[in-house]
Amino acid sequence: MEDHIVQHFHSPTKTQMEQAPFITWAGHRKCGKDHVVGPRILENYKMVFVLSGKGYLTQGDHVNKMLKQGDMFILIPREKHFYYADPEDPWEIMWVSFNGKHASYYLSLMGLDINHCCLAGITTPTIINKMLLLIQELPEARDGQLLCISYLLHIFHLVEQGAKHYGETGTRTGSESVVQQAVLFIEQNYYMHIDVDMLCKHVNYSRSYLSRYFKRITGMSIPEYISKIRIQNAKVLLQETDLNIQEISASVGITDSLYFSKLFKNVTGTSPMSYKKNNQGR
């Protein structure tokens, strides 16, 4: 079988590239038996869905991993990868290449990273339909990409939902995924009043389950991790702003500035004022 390919490229404007996400390339290919890509690196993410046939991927912890109909994989920017079609049963694939300042966050929601870059059985008819619409619309996206981005975000959502049904087949286990959700929530909302009950409600798991697996996976209790993130961000504010201690305390979610100062010293070994004096402007 000879290669048959439909692909479209988009050159985002500077303004579009400052948004999240932006799309640069999408396509659909029925590959021939000689289809080989790499070894190489890319500047953007590339999400690839396998519609039929088989192929093999090498990236991160995956070495010559076989991928078949229904599977998907993600190529990570600046990471060397190599993939090719099975000569006896060459694959048919669809892909979308994207990037943006929040792209890694979207991947984390799907449980994807350099060492968890494959998902089995994830390519549903709905995903295929959204990909076809995205590929069809991309050439018309000269003045804006909102419709294409809406398709991409819907695809992300479908992958995220599908990934919850898989454990060691390609993504993180259920407990790892739940803890990752909790970690992301803390890192994005540390300036609010966060407690264990709020996290349990957010991830929809019991207090005992979340606390146990959070400690097992991160090595820290939930309150310890919240304190760690708050102090990390307080350090940045001490170095880069002229906010006073009370203002910094409030900015990282601690209303009692005396408690904040005590916590800061317990974690760092120095007071906030001493840290500010020794590190501001660095």
C-alpha positions in Angstrom: 0.0 0.0 0.0 1.3 3.4 -1.0 1.2 6.4 1.4 -1.9 8.6 1.2 -1.8 11.8 3.2 -4.0 14.8 3.9 -2.4 17.4 6.0 -2.7 21.1 6.8 -0.4 23.6 8.4 -1.1 26.8 10.3 1.3 29.6 11.2 0.0 31.2 14.3 0.5 34.9 14.9 2.5 36.1 17.8 -0.7 36.9 19.6 -2.1 33.4 19.0 1.2 31.9 20.3 0.8 33.8 23.5 -2.5 32.1 24.1 -3.1 28.5 25.1 -3.2 26.3 23.1 -2.3 27.0 19.5 -2.3 24.5 16.6 0.4 24.3 14.0 -0.3 21.1 12.0 -2.9 18.4 11.6 -3.3 15.5 9.3 -4.5 12.0 8.3 -2.3 9.4 6.7 -2.7 5.9 5.4 0.9 4.8 5.7 2.8 2.5 3.4 5.0 -0.3 4.6 8.1 1.9 4.4 6.7 4.7 6.7 9.5 5.7 9.1 9.9 8.9 11.1 13.1 9.9 12.9 15.1 9.7 15.0 14.4 13.4 15.5 13.0 16.0 17.8 10.1 18.5 17.4 9.5 21.9 18.8 5.8 21.3 19.5 3.6 18.5 20.9 2.2 16.0 18.5 -0.7 13.8 19.5 -1.1 10.7 17.2 -4.1 8.4 17.0 -3.9 4.9 15.4 -7.0 4.2 13.3 -6.0 0.8 12.0 -2.9 -1.4 11.5 0.2 -1.4 13.8 3.4 0.5 14.3 6.2 1.0 16.8 7.4 3.9 18.9 10.6 4.7 20.8 10.5 7.7 23.2 11.4 8.0 26.9 10.9 4.8 28.7 9.1 3.2 25.7 11.5 1.3 23.4 10.1 -0.1 20.2 6.6 -0.2 21.8 4.0 -1.7 19.6 0.9 0.4 19.0 -2.3 -0.9 17.3 -5.8 0.2 16.3 -7.4 2.3 19.0 -4.1 3.4 20.6 -2.6 6.9 20.8 0.7 8.4 21.7 2.1 11.9 22.3 5.4 13.2 21.1 7.1 15.6 23.6 8.9 18.8 22.4 12.7 18.5 22.4 12.6 14.8 23.2 14.1 12.4 20.7 11.7 9.9 19.2 11.5 7.4 16.4 8.4 5.6 15.0 7.5 3.5 12.0 4.7 1.4 10.5 4.6 -2.4 10.8 5.7 -3.6 7.3 3.1 -6.4 7.4 0.2 -4.3 8.7 1.1 -0.6 8.2 -1.0 1.8 10.3 -3.4 4.5 9.5 -2.9 7.5 11.7 -4.3 11.0 12.5 -2.4 13.7 14.3 -2.5 17.2 15.6 0.5 19.3 16.5 0.1 22.0 19.2 1.8 24.0 21.9 1.1 26.9 24.3 2.0 28.0 27.8 -0.5 25.6 29.3 0.1 22.6 27.0 2.0 20.6 29.7 -0.9 21.2 32.1 -3.4 19.8 29.6 -1.2 16.7 29.2 -1.0 16.3 33.0 -4.8 16.1 33.1 -4.6 13.3 30.6 -1.9 11.5 32.6 0.6 12.0 29.8 4.3 12.9 30.0 7.7 11.7 28.5 7.5 8.3 30.3 3.7 7.9 30.1 3.3 8.8 26.4 1.0 6.0 25.2 -2.6 5.1 25.9 -4.3 1.9 24.8 -7.8 1.7 23.3 -8.4 5.4 23.6 -9.3 6.3 19.9 -13.1 6.3 19.9 -15.3 7.2 16.9 -16.1 10.5 18.6 -12.4 11.4 18.8 -11.9 10.4 15.1 -14.9 12.6 14.2 -13.5 15.6 16.1 -10.1 15.1 14.5 -11.6 15.0 11.0 -13.4 18.3 11.8 -10.2 19.9 13.1 -8.2 18.8 10.0 -11.0 20.1 7.7 -11.2 23.5 9.5 -7.5 24.2 10.0 -7.0 25.7 6.5 -9.7 28.3 7.2 -8.1 29.3 10.5 -6.1 32.2 9.2 -7.9 34.9 11.1 -8.5 32.8 14.3 -8.4 29.3 15.6 -11.3 29.3 18.1 -13.2 26.5 16.3 -10.1 24.4 15.9 -9.1 25.0 19.5 -12.6 24.0 20.6 -12.2 20.7 18.8 -8.8 20.2 20.3 -10.0 20.9 23.9 -12.9 18.5 23.3 -10.4 15.8 22.2 -8.3 16.5 25.3 -11.4 16.0 27.4 -12.3 12.7 25.6 -8.8 11.4 26.1 -8.8 12.4 29.8 -12.1 10.6 30.3 -10.9 7.5 28.5 -7.6 7.5 30.3 -9.4 7.1 33.7 -10.3 3.5 32.5 -6.7 2.5 32.1 -4.0 1.7 34.6 -0.6 0.3 33.6 -1.7 -0.2 30.0 -0.2 3.2 29.1 -1.0 5.9 31.6 -0.7 6.5 35.4 -2.6 4.1 37.7 -5.9 5.4 39.2 -4.3 6.4 42.5 -1.5 8.3 40.7 -4.0 10.1 38.5 -6.1 11.2 41.6 -3.0 12.4 43.4 -1.9 14.3 40.3 -5.3 16.1 40.2 -4.9 17.0 43.9 -1.3 18.3 43.3 -2.4 20.4 40.4 -5.3 21.8 42.4 -3.0 22.8 45.2 -0.4 24.4 42.9 -3.1 26.5 41.2 -5.1 27.5 44.2 -2.5 27.7 47.1 -3.6 31.3 47.7 -7.0 30.1 48.8 -8.1 28.4 52.0 -7.4 24.8 51.0 -7.9 21.8 53.3 -8.1 18.1 52.9 -11.9 18.1 52.7 -11.8 20.6 49.8 -9.4 18.4 47.9 -11.4 15.3 48.5 -14.5 17.0 47.1 -12.5 18.2 44.1 -11.2 14.7 43.2 -14.3 12.9 44.4 -12.5 10.5 46.7 -12.7 9.8 50.4 -10.4 11.5 52.9 -8.7 8.2 54.0 -8.1 7.1 50.4 -6.7 10.4 49.2 -4.5 11.0 52.3 -3.0 7.5 52.1 -2.1 7.6 48.4 -1.0 11.2 48.5 1.5 10.4 51.2 2.6 7.2 49.4 3.2 8.9 46.0 4.5 12.3 47.1 6.2 11.3 50.3 4.4 14.2 52.1 1.1 14.6 53.8 -1.5 16.9 52.2 -1.0 19.8 54.7 2.8 19.4 54.3 2.6 19.7 50.5 0.3 22.7 50.8 2.8 24.4 53.1 5.6 23.6 50.7 3.9 25.2 47.7 2.9 28.2 49.8 6.5 28.8 51.0 7.9 28.2 47.4 5.6 31.0 46.1 6.3 33.2 49.1 10.0 33.0 48.3 9.4 34.3 44.8 7.3 37.2 46.2 10.0 38.0 48.7 12.6 38.1 46.0 10.7 39.9 43.3 8.2 42.3 44.9 8.1 45.0 47.5 5.1 43.5 49.3 5.4 43.4 53.1 5.2 40.2 55.1 1.4 40.6 55.8 0.7 41.1 52.2 2.8 38.1 51.1 1.2 36.0 53.8 -2.2 36.8 52.4 -1.1 36.3 48.8 -0.1 32.7 49.6 -3.3 31.8 51.4 -2.3 32.4 55.1 -4.3 35.0 56.9 -2.2 35.0 60.1 1.1 36.7 59.3 2.7 35.5 62.6 1.8 31.9 61.7 3.2 32.5 58.2 6.5 33.8 59.6 6.8 30.8 62.0 6.0 28.3 59.2 8.5 30.0 56.8 11.3 29.7 59.4 10.4 26.1 60.1 10.6 25.2 56.4 13.6 27.4 55.3 15.5 27.9 58.5 15.4 31.6 58.3 12.8 34.4 58.8 11.0 36.0 55.9 12.7 39.3 56.5 16.1 37.7 56.5 15.4 35.8 53.4 14.2 39.0 51.7 17.3 40.9 52.7 19.6 38.2 51.4 17.8 37.3 48.2 15.9 40.3 46.9 16.9 41.1 43.3 18.7 37.9 42.6 
